Amino acid sequence: MELFRALGSLIEVPAPEHRRIAEALGLPPVPDPSVHGAVVAFQRYPYASVYLGAEGMMGGEARDRIAGFRRALGIGDGALDGGSARAAATAEEAAPRRPAGAAETDHLASLLGLLAEVDHWQRDESDPARAALLAEARVTLLWEHIVSWTAPYLVSFEACGAPFYEAWAGLLGETLAQLEAETAFPSYLPAALRTASGIADPREEGGAAFLASLLVPVRSGVIVLRDDLVRLGEEAGLACRAGERRYVLGSFLAQDPGGTLRWLAGHAREWGARVAGRGPAPIARWWAWR
């Protein structure tokens, strides 16, 4: 399970310690922080709440659910505290200190670190009843807060142009798939997927609500990156203005609503094919058909 902790650390801002972790895992050289910024920090935000939240932004109910889960385990809301002594000494030496962003409860590094901790607690627990509760907690953590969103997130790294992050996403995906195959998951969908609203109807909720919902992964079923919008502009022959995604997409819809919507529909079909079969079957079907 320390592999998850190591992989989680590598999605953080590159640090000197990351080089030997990457070498140990057989990954390409760690890029400089500017590549992390272009590929991860400004596009592929490593926060569960972005992909599971109703607004598609950091925080909100999705993060609150994870914070509540941590409190139920009796640990704080920041980076892992109290339990690190249970981790393997070599992994503790290799893992870099988390920057402030990774201390958020829904950051992928924090979630994968917590998964490793819960696994250690379960294996070290001598009381059968407590060990059983920790086993249930491990399944809940995986199902509700990790595999509910990581498959589409990792798919977004395909052909991103950064060999390190492409290989990292592939390795994490393979490692999660192996763990998923060994885990008995619930028959119901994770809460965030089960309760998610669909795309807003512009006839009833207005154009602004419709536009916003297109960029919310849990509502549209699609991750739309800044790079995707640049490609949309190039392929549709539209002027791509600088600004946040909502502004850029709104500009495209104003210039050519039909062409923009056709491109988005094609992107959604392509995306559905890419995520189909990734992750546990019920979750993969949900994202593919969303």
Backbone as JSON, one array per atom type, in Angstrom:
{
  "sequence": "MELFRALGSLIEVPAPEHRRIAEALGLPPVPDPSVHGAVVAFQRYPYASVYLGAEGMMGGEARDRIAGFRRALGIGDGALDGGSARAAATAEEAAPRRPAGAAETDHLASLLGLLAEVDHWQRDESDPARAALLAEARVTLLWEHIVSWTAPYLVSFEACGAPFYEAWAGLLGETLAQLEAETAFPSYLPAALRTASGIADPREEGGAAFLASLLVPVRSGVIVLRDDLVRLGEEAGLACRAGERRYVLGSFLAQDPGGTLRWLAGHAREWGARVAGRGPAPIARWWAWR",
  "N": [[0.82, -1.22, 0.0], [2.13, 1.13, 0.36], [2.92, 1.96, -2.09], [0.8, 3.43, -3.1], [0.91, 5.72, -1.51], [3.36, 6.75, -2.37], [2.86, 7.2, -5.11], [0.84, 9.08, -4.88], [2.25, 11.27, -3.85], [3.61, 12.14, -6.07], [1.96, 13.67, -7.66], [1.95, 16.1, -6.64], [3.44, 19.42, -6.46], [6.52, 19.33, -8.13], [9.37, 18.2, -6.33], [12.73, 17.95, -4.97], [12.93, 15.41, -3.76], [11.22, 13.84, -5.21], [12.49, 12.78, -7.4], [13.99, 10.44, -6.82], [11.93, 8.79, -6.01], [10.45, 8.53, -8.36], [12.38, 7.28, -9.98], [12.65, 4.85, -8.61], [10.19, 3.75, -9.16], [10.29, 3.34, -11.82], [9.56, 5.37, -13.57], [9.46, 8.04, -16.06], [11.8, 10.87, -16.15], [11.28, 13.33, -13.59], [9.42, 16.21, -14.28], [10.01, 19.82, -14.53], [8.7, 22.39, -12.3], [7.18, 24.13, -13.94], [6.05, 22.58, -15.95], [4.41, 20.93, -14.43], [2.66, 22.91, -13.59], [1.42, 23.67, -16.04], [0.25, 21.27, -16.9], [-0.98, 20.0, -14.7], [-1.63, 21.74, -12.36], [-3.09, 23.92, -13.43], [-5.01, 22.78, -14.98], [-5.67, 19.92, -14.66], [-6.93, 19.44, -11.98], [-6.03, 18.08, -8.9], [-8.14, 17.27, -7.04], [-10.77, 15.77, -5.34], [-13.24, 17.02, -5.0], [-13.58, 18.67, -7.22], [-14.38, 16.97, -9.22], [-16.48, 15.56, -8.2], [-18.2, 17.35, -7.05], [-21.1, 19.52, -7.07], [-20.7, 22.01, -8.19], [-18.36, 21.8, -9.56], [-16.02, 22.77, -8.52], [-13.33, 23.35, -6.16], [-13.8, 22.26, -2.8], [-16.88, 22.53, -0.92], [-19.74, 20.25, -0.69], [-18.68, 17.75, -1.43], [-16.02, 17.78, -0.49], [-16.62, 18.12, 2.2], [-17.81, 15.67, 2.81], [-15.6, 13.95, 2.76], [-14.05, 15.07, 4.79], [-15.75, 14.53, 6.92], [-15.63, 11.75, 6.91], [-12.98, 11.36, 7.7], [-13.1, 12.44, 10.27], [-14.77, 10.58, 11.45], [-13.04, 8.49, 11.62], [-11.45, 9.42, 13.56], [-9.39, 11.22, 13.08], [-7.67, 14.26, 12.09], [-8.52, 17.11, 9.92], [-6.54, 17.94, 8.22], [-3.39, 17.3, 6.56], [-2.18, 13.92, 6.86], [-2.23, 12.94, 10.23], [-0.96, 11.63, 13.15], [-0.39, 8.5, 13.23], [1.44, 8.12, 11.41], [3.62, 6.81, 12.37], [3.05, 4.2, 12.06], [3.51, 3.64, 9.46], [5.71, 2.28, 6.96], [9.19, 2.58, 7.53], [11.0, 3.15, 5.48], [9.37, 4.2, 3.49], [8.45, 6.49, 4.73], [10.79, 7.93, 4.84], [11.22, 8.39, 2.15], [9.01, 9.81, 1.23], [8.09, 13.05, 0.32], [7.67, 16.18, 2.08], [4.39, 17.49, 2.32], [3.13, 20.16, 0.31], [1.2, 23.15, 1.05], [-1.26, 22.96, -0.41], [-1.71, 20.21, -0.73], [-2.53, 19.44, 1.73], [-5.24, 19.62, 1.91], [-8.26, 17.9, 2.51], [-9.42, 16.52, 0.36], [-7.51, 16.3, -1.59], [-5.7, 14.39, -3.97], [-3.24, 13.25, -3.18], [-3.49, 13.29, -0.38], [-5.71, 11.6, -0.05], [-4.78, 9.13, -1.09], [-2.65, 8.73, 0.64], [-4.07, 8.48, 3.03], [-5.44, 6.12, 2.47], [-3.32, 4.28, 2.51], [-2.62, 4.53, 5.21], [-4.96, 3.62, 6.58], [-4.96, 0.99, 5.75], [-2.62, 0.08, 7.01], [-3.36, 0.43, 9.7], [-5.45, -1.41, 9.86], [-4.13, -3.88, 9.42], [-2.43, -3.92, 11.59], [-4.08, -4.0, 13.73], [-5.16, -5.67, 16.61], [-7.56, -6.35, 17.75], [-10.36, -8.12, 16.74], [-12.93, -7.07, 16.12], [-12.5, -4.31, 15.81], [-10.69, -4.43, 13.72], [-12.34, -5.37, 11.71], [-14.08, -3.2, 11.41], [-12.28, -1.31, 10.47], [-11.64, -2.49, 8.05], [-14.06, -2.18, 6.71], [-14.1, 0.59, 6.62], [-11.97, 1.08, 4.93], [-12.94, 0.08, 2.49], [-15.07, 1.85, 2.12], [-13.69, 4.3, 1.89], [-12.26, 3.87, -0.49], [-14.38, 3.38, -2.35], [-16.28, 5.52, -2.15], [-14.73, 7.87, -2.19], [-12.4, 7.71, -3.74], [-12.15, 5.78, -6.08], [-14.44, 6.62, -7.24], [-13.99, 8.79, -8.85], [-11.4, 8.77, -9.91], [-10.81, 7.27, -12.25], [-11.85, 8.67, -14.66], [-10.37, 11.0, -14.21], [-7.68, 10.14, -14.45], [-7.72, 9.27, -17.08], [-7.77, 11.69, -18.38], [-5.15, 12.42, -18.6], [-4.08, 11.13, -20.75], [-2.14, 11.33, -23.65], [-1.24, 13.89, -22.95], [1.06, 15.2, -23.41], [3.16, 15.28, -21.66], [5.49, 13.13, -20.76], [6.14, 12.08, -18.2], [3.81, 12.48, -16.59], [1.91, 11.13, -18.09], [2.86, 8.49, -17.87], [2.8, 8.22, -15.1], [0.01, 8.42, -14.58], [-0.85, 6.13, -15.92], [0.42, 4.09, -14.41], [-0.7, 4.49, -11.83], [-3.37, 4.01, -12.47], [-3.26, 1.27, -13.2], [-2.43, 0.16, -10.77], [-4.53, 0.83, -9.06], [-6.55, -0.63, -10.36], [-5.76, -3.25, -9.86], [-6.09, -3.36, -7.08], [-8.84, -2.87, -6.95], [-9.83, -5.2, -8.11], [-9.42, -6.98, -6.1], [-11.13, -6.27, -4.12], [-14.27, -6.27, -2.47], [-16.89, -4.49, -3.45], [-19.67, -2.23, -2.7], [-23.09, -2.7, -3.92], [-24.39, -0.47, -4.73], [-24.22, 2.85, -6.2], [-21.57, 5.27, -5.58], [-22.24, 7.97, -3.28], [-21.96, 10.62, -4.27], [-22.21, 10.32, -7.04], [-24.65, 9.09, -7.23], [-26.47, 11.01, -6.41], [-26.14, 13.13, -8.11], [-27.0, 15.92, -10.15], [-28.17, 16.42, -13.55], [-27.17, 17.98, -16.68], [-27.98, 21.41, -16.82], [-31.14, 22.61, -17.96], [-31.39, 24.86, -20.49], [-33.74, 26.14, -21.25], [-35.29, 26.28, -19.03], [-33.65, 26.96, -16.87], [-31.93, 28.85, -17.79], [-29.33, 30.32, -19.88], [-26.83, 30.79, -18.66], [-26.7, 29.01, -16.49], [-26.84, 26.61, -17.87], [-24.45, 26.72, -19.38], [-22.54, 26.75, -17.29], [-22.99, 24.21, -16.15], [-22.08, 22.5, -18.12], [-19.38, 22.4, -17.72], [-19.01, 21.05, -15.4], [-17.86, 18.13, -14.18], [-19.29, 15.97, -12.82], [-21.87, 16.49, -13.5], [-22.04, 16.76, -16.31], [-20.65, 14.53, -17.1], [-18.25, 14.62, -18.36], [-14.85, 15.63, -18.62], [-13.72, 18.73, -19.33], [-11.02, 20.24, -20.55], [-8.75, 23.08, -20.53], [-7.06, 22.81, -22.71], [-8.7, 21.31, -24.38], [-10.6, 23.19, -25.12], [-9.05, 24.95, -26.58], [-8.47, 23.29, -28.72], [-11.06, 22.94, -29.7], [-11.6, 25.55, -30.63], [-9.68, 25.74, -32.68], [-10.43, 23.64, -34.42], [-13.04, 24.31, -35.07], [-12.73, 26.76, -36.14], [-12.88, 29.11, -34.62], [-12.47, 32.15, -32.74], [-10.31, 32.01, -30.09], [-10.4, 33.26, -27.03], [-8.48, 34.69, -24.34], [-8.83, 33.66, -20.95], [-10.94, 32.37, -18.26], [-12.34, 29.02, -18.37], [-15.17, 29.02, -18.56], [-15.73, 31.53, -19.59], [-14.4, 31.41, -22.07], [-15.76, 29.26, -23.33], [-18.33, 30.34, -23.39], [-17.88, 32.44, -25.15], [-17.37, 31.01, -27.5], [-19.89, 29.81, -27.9], [-21.38, 32.07, -28.39], [-20.27, 32.93, -30.79], [-20.64, 30.76, -32.6], [-23.08, 28.9, -32.04], [-24.29, 26.43, -32.9], [-22.15, 24.99, -34.14], [-20.38, 24.85, -31.99], [-21.82, 23.33, -30.07], [-22.12, 20.96, -31.49], [-19.46, 20.14, -31.65], [-18.93, 19.75, -28.92], [-20.71, 17.66, -28.4], [-19.57, 15.62, -29.93], [-17.12, 15.43, -28.6], [-18.03, 14.5, -26.14], [-19.0, 11.95, -26.85], [-16.63, 10.73, -27.65], [-15.26, 10.89, -25.24], [-16.87, 9.26, -23.59], [-16.33, 6.75, -24.72], [-13.66, 6.51, -24.05], [-13.6, 6.36, -21.25], [-15.13, 4.16, -20.71], [-15.24, 1.02, -19.2], [-13.18, 1.62, -17.49], [-12.14, 1.38, -14.24], [-14.27, 0.24, -11.45], [-17.12, -1.66, -12.53], [-19.89, -0.58, -12.18], [-19.37, 2.15, -11.72], [-17.81, 2.84, -13.94], [-19.69, 2.46, -15.98], [-21.51, 4.44, -15.3], [-20.07, 6.87, -15.69], [-19.49, 6.59, -18.41], [-21.97, 6.68, -19.65], [-23.1, 9.02, -18.84]],
  "CA": [[0.0, 0.0, 0.0], [2.99, 2.31, 0.32], [2.98, 2.41, -3.48], [-0.21, 4.48, -3.27], [1.43, 6.95, -0.91], [4.41, 7.26, -3.24], [2.23, 7.73, -6.33], [0.14, 10.31, -4.52], [3.2, 12.37, -3.68], [4.13, 12.58, -7.36], [1.05, 14.61, -8.33], [2.19, 17.39, -6.02], [4.46, 20.24, -7.13], [7.79, 18.59, -8.09], [10.36, 18.52, -5.31], [13.92, 17.12, -5.19], [12.71, 14.03, -3.3], [10.41, 13.09, -6.18], [13.31, 12.14, -8.43], [14.32, 9.06, -6.48], [10.69, 8.01, -6.0], [10.15, 8.23, -9.76], [13.35, 6.3, -10.44], [12.32, 3.57, -8.0], [8.97, 3.24, -9.78], [10.51, 3.17, -13.25], [8.88, 6.43, -14.32], [10.35, 9.0, -16.74], [12.31, 11.92, -15.27], [10.3, 14.28, -13.06], [9.55, 17.5, -14.98], [10.15, 20.98, -13.65], [7.4, 22.9, -11.83], [6.39, 24.79, -14.98], [5.27, 21.53, -16.62], [3.35, 20.6, -13.48], [1.67, 23.99, -13.64], [0.67, 23.64, -17.29], [-0.47, 20.01, -17.08], [-1.76, 19.61, -13.51], [-2.15, 22.78, -11.47], [-4.03, 24.82, -14.09], [-5.96, 22.05, -15.83], [-6.13, 18.66, -14.09], [-6.86, 19.72, -10.55], [-6.07, 16.78, -8.2], [-9.05, 17.37, -5.9], [-12.0, 15.0, -5.56], [-14.41, 17.9, -5.05], [-13.74, 19.23, -8.57], [-15.01, 15.97, -10.09], [-17.67, 15.01, -7.55], [-19.03, 18.43, -6.52], [-22.15, 20.05, -7.95], [-20.23, 23.22, -8.86], [-17.13, 21.54, -10.28], [-14.96, 23.57, -7.93], [-12.79, 22.81, -4.93], [-14.58, 22.5, -1.6], [-18.28, 22.14, -0.99], [-20.22, 19.04, -0.04], [-17.79, 16.62, -1.7], [-14.92, 17.84, 0.48], [-17.2, 17.92, 3.53], [-17.99, 14.23, 3.01], [-14.3, 13.36, 3.07], [-13.69, 15.54, 6.12], [-16.57, 13.77, 7.86], [-15.08, 10.4, 6.97], [-11.77, 11.42, 8.52], [-13.5, 12.63, 11.67], [-15.3, 9.3, 11.93], [-11.87, 7.66, 11.95], [-10.78, 10.03, 14.7], [-8.21, 11.98, 12.68], [-7.99, 15.64, 11.75], [-8.92, 17.46, 8.57], [-5.4, 18.34, 7.4], [-2.6, 16.18, 6.09], [-2.25, 12.82, 7.82], [-1.64, 13.26, 11.52], [-1.2, 10.6, 14.12], [-0.5, 7.25, 12.52], [2.58, 7.99, 10.51], [4.56, 5.86, 12.94], [2.68, 2.87, 11.61], [3.96, 3.47, 8.08], [7.05, 1.72, 6.81], [10.2, 3.63, 7.72], [11.58, 3.54, 4.2], [8.42, 5.06, 2.77], [8.43, 7.78, 5.41], [11.99, 8.65, 4.45], [11.14, 8.76, 0.74], [7.89, 10.7, 0.93], [8.39, 14.46, 0.59], [6.68, 16.94, 2.85], [3.34, 18.01, 1.45], [2.89, 21.6, 0.31], [-0.08, 23.51, 1.68], [-2.41, 22.5, -1.18], [-1.95, 18.79, -0.55], [-3.11, 19.2, 3.05], [-6.69, 19.57, 1.79], [-8.71, 16.52, 2.71], [-9.81, 15.84, -0.88], [-6.39, 16.23, -2.53], [-5.41, 12.99, -4.29], [-2.14, 12.78, -2.35], [-4.02, 13.04, 0.95], [-6.59, 10.43, -0.11], [-3.97, 7.92, -1.25], [-1.93, 8.56, 1.9], [-5.02, 7.96, 4.01], [-5.68, 4.72, 2.13], [-2.19, 3.52, 3.03], [-2.71, 4.53, 6.67], [-6.04, 2.75, 7.02], [-4.51, -0.38, 5.53], [-1.68, -0.23, 8.1], [-4.12, 0.29, 10.95], [-6.2, -2.66, 9.82], [-3.23, -5.01, 9.56], [-1.8, -3.88, 12.91], [-5.11, -4.06, 14.77], [-5.28, -7.0, 17.2], [-8.96, -6.61, 18.1], [-11.07, -8.52, 15.51], [-14.06, -6.18, 15.83], [-11.96, -3.06, 15.28], [-10.11, -4.73, 12.41], [-13.46, -5.47, 10.76], [-14.54, -1.84, 11.16], [-11.28, -0.66, 9.62], [-11.79, -3.06, 6.71], [-15.21, -1.5, 6.12], [-13.7, 1.97, 6.35], [-11.1, 1.04, 3.75], [-13.82, -0.07, 1.32], [-15.8, 3.12, 1.97], [-12.75, 5.3, 1.38], [-12.01, 3.58, -1.9], [-15.59, 3.46, -3.17], [-16.93, 6.83, -2.12], [-13.87, 9.04, -2.29], [-11.24, 7.55, -4.64], [-12.45, 5.21, -7.4], [-15.62, 7.3, -7.8], [-13.59, 9.85, -9.79], [-10.02, 8.71, -10.41], [-10.68, 6.74, -13.62], [-11.88, 9.76, -15.65], [-9.26, 11.92, -13.96], [-6.46, 9.59, -15.02], [-7.9, 9.27, -18.54], [-7.5, 13.04, -18.89], [-3.71, 12.58, -18.81], [-3.67, 10.47, -21.98], [-1.67, 12.25, -24.7], [-1.16, 15.25, -22.42], [2.3, 15.8, -23.88], [4.17, 15.22, -20.61], [5.71, 11.7, -20.56], [6.11, 11.7, -16.79], [2.44, 12.41, -16.08], [1.23, 10.06, -18.81], [3.28, 7.23, -17.26], [2.28, 8.23, -13.72], [-1.42, 8.1, -14.61], [-0.98, 4.73, -16.3], [0.81, 3.24, -13.29], [-1.7, 4.59, -10.78], [-4.56, 3.31, -12.95], [-3.03, -0.17, -13.1], [-2.35, -0.2, -9.36], [-5.9, 0.88, -8.55], [-7.31, -1.73, -10.96], [-5.41, -4.46, -9.13], [-6.75, -3.29, -5.78], [-10.29, -2.99, -7.18], [-10.13, -6.61, -8.39], [-9.31, -7.73, -4.84], [-12.03, -5.65, -3.14], [-15.72, -6.45, -2.63], [-17.51, -3.18, -3.35], [-21.13, -2.22, -2.57], [-23.85, -2.82, -5.16], [-24.95, 0.84, -5.06], [-23.25, 3.85, -6.64], [-21.13, 6.24, -4.57], [-23.26, 8.99, -3.02], [-21.81, 11.79, -5.14], [-22.73, 9.98, -8.36], [-26.06, 8.72, -7.07], [-27.31, 12.19, -6.18], [-25.74, 14.21, -9.01], [-27.94, 16.45, -11.14], [-27.67, 16.42, -14.91], [-26.91, 19.29, -17.27], [-29.11, 22.34, -16.67], [-31.95, 22.87, -19.15], [-31.35, 26.31, -20.71], [-35.09, 26.68, -21.41], [-35.87, 26.46, -17.71], [-32.7, 27.52, -15.91], [-31.18, 29.93, -18.4], [-28.1, 29.99, -20.57], [-25.67, 30.81, -17.77], [-26.7, 27.75, -15.74], [-26.5, 25.56, -18.84], [-23.02, 26.84, -19.67], [-21.78, 26.33, -16.11], [-23.12, 22.77, -15.93], [-21.27, 21.78, -19.11], [-18.01, 22.31, -17.24], [-19.01, 20.32, -14.12], [-17.75, 16.72, -14.58], [-20.3, 15.07, -12.29], [-23.15, 16.81, -14.14], [-21.96, 16.49, -17.75], [-19.98, 13.26, -17.34], [-17.08, 14.88, -19.19], [-13.86, 16.61, -18.18], [-13.36, 19.64, -20.42], [-9.8, 20.94, -20.19], [-8.41, 24.27, -21.31], [-6.52, 22.34, -23.99], [-9.83, 20.9, -25.21], [-11.23, 24.39, -25.67], [-8.15, 25.44, -27.63], [-8.69, 22.41, -29.87], [-12.38, 23.3, -30.22], [-11.45, 26.77, -31.4], [-8.91, 25.47, -33.89], [-11.18, 22.77, -35.33], [-14.27, 24.98, -35.5], [-12.39, 28.04, -36.74], [-13.4, 30.18, -33.76], [-11.46, 32.93, -32.02], [-10.18, 31.55, -28.71], [-9.95, 34.38, -26.2], [-7.88, 34.35, -23.06], [-9.77, 33.76, -19.83], [-11.33, 31.1, -17.66], [-13.04, 28.14, -19.32], [-16.57, 29.42, -18.76], [-15.72, 32.7, -20.48], [-14.01, 30.96, -23.41], [-16.85, 28.48, -23.91], [-19.4, 31.29, -23.67], [-17.51, 33.15, -26.37], [-17.59, 30.1, -28.63], [-21.33, 29.67, -28.11], [-21.87, 33.31, -28.99], [-19.8, 33.0, -32.18], [-21.22, 29.7, -33.42], [-23.7, 27.96, -31.09], [-24.47, 25.1, -33.48], [-20.87, 24.33, -34.3], [-19.81, 24.57, -30.66], [-22.56, 22.23, -29.46], [-21.78, 19.73, -32.22], [-18.13, 19.73, -31.21], [-19.05, 19.23, -27.56], [-21.37, 16.35, -28.47], [-18.56, 14.68, -30.39], [-16.16, 15.25, -27.52], [-18.68, 13.67, -25.13], [-19.01, 10.57, -27.34], [-15.25, 10.25, -27.56], [-14.93, 10.74, -23.82], [-17.56, 8.08, -23.1], [-15.61, 5.57, -25.17], [-12.38, 6.44, -23.35], [-13.76, 6.0, -19.84], [-15.85, 2.89, -20.59], [-14.39, -0.07, -18.75], [-12.14, 2.07, -16.55], [-12.64, 1.36, -12.87], [-15.34, -0.73, -11.16], [-18.13, -1.65, -13.59], [-20.99, 0.38, -12.02], [-18.86, 3.52, -11.85], [-17.41, 3.03, -15.33], [-20.91, 2.63, -16.78], [-22.1, 5.74, -14.98], [-19.32, 7.93, -16.36], [-19.57, 6.41, -19.86], [-23.31, 6.99, -20.15], [-23.61, 10.25, -18.21]],
  "C": [[0.85, 1.27, 0.0], [3.18, 2.82, -1.1], [1.97, 3.52, -3.72], [0.28, 5.8, -2.68], [2.48, 7.59, -1.82], [3.82, 7.88, -4.51], [1.48, 9.02, -6.04], [1.07, 11.49, -4.4], [3.64, 12.95, -5.02], [3.18, 13.48, -8.14], [1.17, 15.99, -7.7], [3.23, 18.18, -6.83], [5.81, 19.53, -7.02], [8.76, 19.13, -7.05], [11.56, 17.61, -5.52], [13.72, 15.66, -4.8], [11.95, 13.19, -4.32], [11.27, 12.31, -7.17], [13.61, 10.69, -8.07], [13.08, 8.19, -6.36], [10.35, 7.59, -7.42], [11.1, 7.17, -10.31], [13.03, 4.92, -9.89], [11.1, 2.92, -8.65], [9.12, 3.04, -11.28], [9.81, 4.19, -14.11], [9.89, 7.32, -15.04], [10.83, 10.07, -15.76], [11.2, 12.88, -14.84], [10.48, 15.61, -13.77], [9.74, 18.65, -14.0], [8.77, 21.52, -13.29], [6.55, 23.56, -12.91], [5.53, 23.78, -15.74], [4.13, 21.09, -15.71], [2.26, 21.66, -13.52], [0.8, 23.89, -14.87], [-0.22, 22.41, -17.41], [-1.42, 19.73, -15.92], [-2.42, 20.81, -12.84], [-3.2, 23.67, -12.12], [-5.03, 24.11, -14.99], [-6.54, 20.82, -15.13], [-6.0, 18.75, -12.57], [-7.0, 18.42, -9.75], [-6.91, 16.8, -6.92], [-10.35, 16.66, -6.21], [-13.2, 15.91, -5.74], [-14.64, 18.5, -6.43], [-14.54, 18.27, -9.45], [-16.29, 15.4, -9.49], [-18.63, 16.09, -7.06], [-19.98, 19.01, -7.54], [-21.73, 21.31, -8.69], [-18.98, 22.98, -9.69], [-15.96, 22.35, -9.79], [-14.48, 22.92, -6.64], [-13.65, 23.19, -3.74], [-15.99, 21.97, -1.71], [-18.59, 20.82, -0.32], [-19.29, 17.85, -0.24], [-16.61, 16.61, -0.73], [-15.43, 17.61, 1.89], [-17.4, 16.44, 3.83], [-16.69, 13.56, 3.42], [-13.84, 13.8, 4.46], [-14.48, 14.79, 7.18], [-16.08, 12.34, 8.01], [-13.84, 10.37, 7.85], [-12.12, 11.59, 10.0], [-14.06, 11.35, 12.26], [-14.18, 8.33, 12.29], [-11.09, 8.22, 13.13], [-9.51, 10.75, 14.35], [-8.64, 13.34, 12.18], [-8.3, 15.84, 10.29], [-7.75, 17.85, 7.68], [-4.68, 17.14, 6.83], [-2.56, 15.14, 7.19], [-1.53, 13.17, 9.11], [-1.95, 12.14, 12.5], [-1.41, 9.27, 13.45], [0.68, 7.07, 11.59], [3.61, 7.0, 11.05], [4.27, 4.44, 12.5], [3.18, 2.6, 10.19], [5.37, 2.91, 8.05], [8.08, 2.84, 6.85], [10.78, 4.08, 6.38], [10.66, 4.47, 3.43], [8.37, 6.44, 3.41], [9.65, 8.6, 5.02], [11.87, 9.17, 3.03], [10.09, 9.81, 0.46], [8.24, 12.14, 1.26], [7.32, 15.09, 1.45], [5.64, 17.52, 1.91], [3.31, 19.53, 1.49], [1.5, 21.87, 0.83], [-1.27, 22.94, 0.94], [-2.75, 21.05, -0.92], [-2.51, 18.47, 0.82], [-4.63, 19.16, 3.0], [-7.15, 18.12, 1.82], [-9.02, 15.8, 1.42], [-8.71, 15.84, -1.93], [-6.03, 14.76, -2.74], [-4.28, 12.44, -3.44], [-2.62, 12.46, -0.94], [-4.89, 11.79, 0.98], [-5.79, 9.14, -0.23], [-3.13, 7.67, -0.01], [-2.83, 8.0, 2.98], [-5.33, 6.5, 3.74], [-4.56, 3.84, 2.66], [-2.24, 3.43, 4.55], [-3.78, 3.57, 7.17], [-5.65, 1.29, 6.83], [-3.53, -0.81, 6.62], [-2.43, -0.45, 9.4], [-4.86, -1.04, 10.99], [-5.29, -3.86, 10.06], [-2.58, -5.07, 10.94], [-2.8, -4.06, 14.05], [-5.28, -5.49, 15.29], [-6.72, -7.36, 17.58], [-9.76, -6.93, 16.83], [-12.2, -7.57, 15.13], [-13.56, -4.87, 15.22], [-11.33, -3.28, 13.91], [-11.19, -4.81, 11.34], [-13.99, -4.08, 10.41], [-13.56, -1.09, 10.25], [-11.34, -1.2, 8.19], [-12.96, -2.41, 5.99], [-14.86, -0.06, 5.76], [-12.83, 2.05, 5.11], [-11.93, 0.93, 2.47], [-14.57, 1.23, 1.06], [-14.91, 4.2, 1.39], [-12.5, 5.1, -0.11], [-13.23, 3.89, -2.76], [-16.14, 4.88, -3.27], [-16.0, 7.97, -2.54], [-12.67, 8.91, -3.24], [-11.66, 7.02, -6.01], [-13.7, 5.82, -8.02], [-15.24, 8.34, -8.84], [-12.22, 9.68, -10.43], [-9.91, 8.17, -11.83], [-10.79, 7.85, -14.67], [-10.75, 10.76, -15.45], [-7.99, 11.42, -14.62], [-6.54, 9.52, -16.55], [-7.53, 10.63, -19.12], [-6.02, 13.28, -19.14], [-3.23, 11.93, -20.1], [-3.3, 11.52, -23.03], [-1.61, 13.69, -24.22], [0.13, 15.95, -22.83], [3.41, 15.82, -22.85], [4.41, 13.74, -20.27], [5.64, 11.25, -19.11], [4.68, 11.52, -16.31], [1.61, 11.37, -16.83], [1.57, 8.71, -18.17], [2.77, 7.12, -15.83], [0.81, 7.83, -13.7], [-1.64, 6.64, -14.98], [-0.66, 3.79, -15.15], [-0.21, 3.3, -12.16], [-2.98, 3.88, -11.2], [-4.42, 1.81, -12.83], [-3.03, -0.63, -11.64], [-3.73, -0.18, -8.72], [-6.73, -0.28, -9.09], [-7.02, -3.04, -10.24], [-6.09, -4.49, -7.77], [-8.26, -3.47, -5.92], [-10.68, -4.45, -7.39], [-10.11, -7.45, -7.12], [-10.32, -7.27, -3.79], [-13.48, -5.92, -3.48], [-16.39, -5.11, -2.39], [-19.02, -3.3, -3.17], [-21.81, -2.35, -3.93], [-24.43, -1.48, -5.61], [-23.84, 1.79, -5.49], [-22.76, 4.7, -5.47], [-22.13, 7.39, -4.46], [-23.16, 10.17, -3.98], [-22.35, 11.54, -6.54], [-24.23, 9.72, -8.3], [-26.96, 9.94, -6.99], [-27.03, 13.34, -7.15], [-26.86, 14.62, -9.95], [-27.32, 16.37, -12.52], [-27.38, 17.83, -15.39], [-28.16, 20.16, -17.15], [-29.82, 22.54, -18.01], [-31.98, 24.38, -19.39], [-32.73, 26.93, -20.86], [-35.73, 26.99, -20.07], [-34.95, 27.21, -16.76], [-31.83, 28.63, -16.49], [-29.85, 29.49, -19.0], [-26.88, 29.92, -19.67], [-25.56, 29.51, -16.99], [-26.32, 26.59, -16.65], [-25.0, 25.55, -19.12], [-22.19, 26.34, -18.5], [-21.82, 24.82, -15.94], [-22.32, 21.95, -16.94], [-19.85, 21.54, -18.62], [-17.9, 21.61, -15.89], [-18.98, 18.83, -14.44], [-18.88, 15.83, -14.09], [-21.68, 15.34, -12.89], [-23.13, 16.47, -15.63], [-21.39, 15.11, -18.06], [-18.68, 13.39, -18.09], [-16.15, 15.86, -18.49], [-13.46, 17.44, -19.39], [-12.17, 20.49, -19.96], [-9.64, 22.23, -20.99], [-7.87, 23.87, -22.68], [-7.64, 21.9, -24.93], [-10.49, 22.1, -25.87], [-10.36, 25.02, -26.75], [-8.35, 24.61, -28.9], [-10.04, 22.69, -30.52], [-12.27, 24.52, -31.12], [-10.74, 26.54, -32.72], [-9.73, 24.67, -34.9], [-12.44, 23.43, -35.86], [-14.0, 26.34, -36.14], [-12.92, 29.22, -35.96], [-12.26, 30.89, -33.05], [-11.45, 32.51, -30.56], [-9.58, 32.67, -27.86], [-9.33, 33.88, -24.9], [-8.92, 34.51, -21.96], [-10.11, 32.39, -19.29], [-12.21, 30.31, -18.63], [-14.47, 28.59, -19.59], [-16.65, 30.61, -19.73], [-15.4, 32.28, -21.91], [-15.15, 30.19, -24.08], [-18.05, 29.38, -24.24], [-19.14, 32.07, -24.94], [-17.73, 32.29, -27.61], [-19.08, 29.96, -28.95], [-21.93, 30.92, -28.73], [-21.48, 33.41, -30.46], [-20.51, 32.0, -33.08], [-21.85, 28.66, -32.5], [-23.85, 26.55, -31.65], [-23.17, 24.34, -33.6], [-20.24, 23.96, -32.97], [-20.5, 23.38, -30.01], [-22.29, 20.91, -30.18], [-20.41, 19.22, -31.8], [-18.19, 19.13, -29.82], [-19.71, 17.86, -27.55], [-20.38, 15.28, -28.94], [-17.52, 14.39, -29.33], [-16.75, 14.34, -26.44], [-18.72, 12.21, -25.57], [-17.62, 9.96, -27.25], [-14.86, 9.98, -26.11], [-15.6, 9.49, -23.24], [-16.86, 6.8, -23.49], [-14.3, 5.4, -24.41], [-12.53, 5.97, -21.92], [-14.49, 4.67, -19.66], [-14.87, 1.78, -20.2], [-13.27, 0.33, -17.82], [-12.73, 2.12, -15.14], [-13.71, 0.31, -12.66], [-16.5, -0.56, -12.13], [-19.26, -0.64, -13.37], [-20.55, 1.83, -12.21], [-18.46, 3.81, -13.29], [-18.63, 3.24, -16.22], [-21.52, 4.0, -16.54], [-21.4, 6.86, -15.74], [-19.44, 7.81, -17.88], [-20.9, 6.85, -20.43], [-23.85, 8.32, -19.64], [-24.06, 11.27, -19.25]]
}
